[in-house]
Amino acid sequence: MIYKFRVILDAEEDIFRDIAIQAEATFEDLHNTIVQAFGFAGGEMASFYLSNEHWDQGEEISLFETGESRIMEETSLGSLLDESQTRLLYVYDFLNMWTFFVELADIGEAEENEGYPLLLFSHGQLPESAPEKQFEADEMLDEDFDDSDLDPEDYENLGFDENWN
């Protein structure tokens, strides 16, 4: 079986790649294919996360052993993905947080005499740096809050007990 994925950069512009890869391939194979398809140098940490229809982050599949997650090289795509589980989040380079939405778009038969994985389609150019993310904590901050008058040495007016432990 062949899995066809659309891998979309989390950015305002439309930047995506369509990839075909065998269901027996590992998440590490998919990781390497994404790295090549987007022109990354490689060598950075990365993880996949199972996701739901709302793109919520679920179980991690990491590049290296962390003791708490599955490992890419030991986990086949077909063991976790099917018609009911089609979405993944992919984060490349945890310092820059390149974030991608990965969706299993089709499951089909392999074409004769075709080598997989394949880059089927490429749209858009990768920007020089990862798009900035708006995190929930940022959204919760009051836009009118001005921290320029805070003095970190003035413990009594910072709103916490300096001897809390």
Buried (B, 14 or more C-beta within 10 A) or exposed (E): EBBBBBBBBBBEEEBBBBBBBBBEBBBBBBBBBBBBBBEBEEEBEBBBBBBEEEEEEBEBBBBEEEEEBBBBEEBBBBEBBBEEEBBBBBBBBEEEBBBBBBBBBEBEEEEEEEEBBBBBEBEBEBEEEBBEEEEEEEEEEEEEEEEEEEEEEEEEEEEEEEEEE
